[in-house]
């Protein structure tokens, strides 16, 4: 009874605190601009099933993909056991499903145990890949102490979860023989049925019950801790991979988003709009492109929260490979850090974050009057943006359909269109396209090559 | 050399004569002005002449598609160039376009529709595949490329941007060449370094130039010919081959040039 009460308190606290944190993330994602993303649900389902659920893009690199699959499938199946743990915890039952689903129960337990062993192997391999093998993408400059620790903490958490499951099941297997009345026969379970009696056989029932309870609590408390750690870790992809692939863009990778406001302006300049359709002149000078999370799309921010910092994008980036400062992964990490910074400041409600000229009339700090004097350009340098060749390698590499290029291009647009800055080298190209219709300033006729060739022929 | 007279009609002349070509050949800035890319332009015209496709070019009425300006971030310059081109294409009632530059191809195909320009757009390697497949373009057996070790560089804008990896490879197969893939090919193909308006600016500080990285990879295949489908890749890879001092033994060609060479057009 006491255990049940304690469980209920911990569970409710864990779920409600996690819920609050997830709502904060939702709020942070929605700091981005509204963008309607819909249409072609067939293709979207296909993406979710194949890419998120089916891990299709992970398998471009089959070694990490295989071990990742072990952990992923183990995680999915353990959810069934987790439901049972929750039921047992709230209602004081023991292995609630054991006498209700018949033969399915030992099948379930065996499946989970086999997958757990595979996940255990996967976790050790990943710890080795992160810490012993010199895999370059785990050691780039943006992989500072926190991203590295974050990755290791999750893997260690994984080991604790597995230790919990195996001690619980192992002790249970012995207890089933000692006290069949309280410990339902679960049938033969491969690992705990073998190693349980081998390692724990001969211990007294009291000690075994303590081990069983210890495993059970260890498992569920780690799950609760993980649930609450998740929102501040890079590990959110376990949830966001699904909506992120659903909302991923479906148009060809080469297509840049149109800017209808500029198109209409140019059309009106060129006399291409019917009379009266000319765009209304705005009072304030408009801002084009993006300089902060407020001017990016909410999808860009969701991309940032989905990123698990695997670095496949960066390891395929031609600029990064040749030693330039650009790293697509860093762009994603920067966007998330910036969104968190703004989110935290908004949560503080402090008036110092209100735009100076609005501070007197404002009643509360909101995303509309927010100004901390910073932008994304304080995180991402022009040098990084200028190094991008728009080759789409990062977009192609991402297993969960994150698009760093889209962000880079929006920042470039801001730099050129709003700040009138950007690489000076590019100015002659702009001028010659504008004035001469060619990317180079060349006095010749555009078809001189044809005239010359035909006269030679 | 072929005895056939080279015919490169201008759209304006055809329209004046009351004619409409089967297809518009979009030459692009590089194809028009860059000495190396001009050779590809001519090679492609020879092929079109050879198979008897009625085509035309826009000549001075063609303007940059706006691709480098847009990717650099300059949407105003892009829109001006693009809307001007769309007006020109409307005037000539253009429905089908072929481009030898994957950047032009991508913008015409994927970006002009949002501005009101809708066309069927092909990259020249796609048209070449189609022509070979339908038997209109016959590849002479035992040509210059027969059994030669060749490697193929996927341009970003034909490859990843538009998912076209097979058309150029099937052309190479028709040429009976010994295609050796680079480690990074198709979806994983490494950029030549010119895209996203990099062609017009100095590199950002780094350890190595991207084109050198890519050319080194191409050279390790031991290929005598590096085939490409983009005038910018052509420049970058040729520079890379020169930097490696391999220009005497390794050539960089566009697929259209390989066909012209093989068939002796």
Interface residues (C-beta under 8 A of the other chain):
Chain A: X60 X251 X252 X253 X254 X255 X256 X258 X259 X262 X263 X265 X266 X267 X270 X272 X288 X289 X316 X318 X319 X321 X322 X323 X324 X325 X326 X383 X386 X387 X388 X389 X390 X391 X392 X393 X395 X396 X409 X412 X413 X414 X415 X416 X417 X422 X423 X425 X426 X428 X429 X430 X433 X434 X437 X438 X439 X440 X442 X444 X445 X446 X447 X448 X449 X450 X453 X454 X457
Chain B: X5 X6 X7 X8 X10 X27 X29 X30 X32 X33 X38 X41 X42 X45 X57 X58 X59 X60 X62 X63 X64 X66 X68 X69 X70 X71 X72 X73 X74 X75 X76 X77 X79 X80 X81 X83 X84 X87 X106 X109 X110 X111 X114 X115 X156 X157 X160 X161 X162 X163 X187 X188 X190 X191 X193 X194 X195 X196 X197 X198 X200 X201 X202 X203 X204 X205 X206 X207 X208 X209 X210 X212 X213 X214
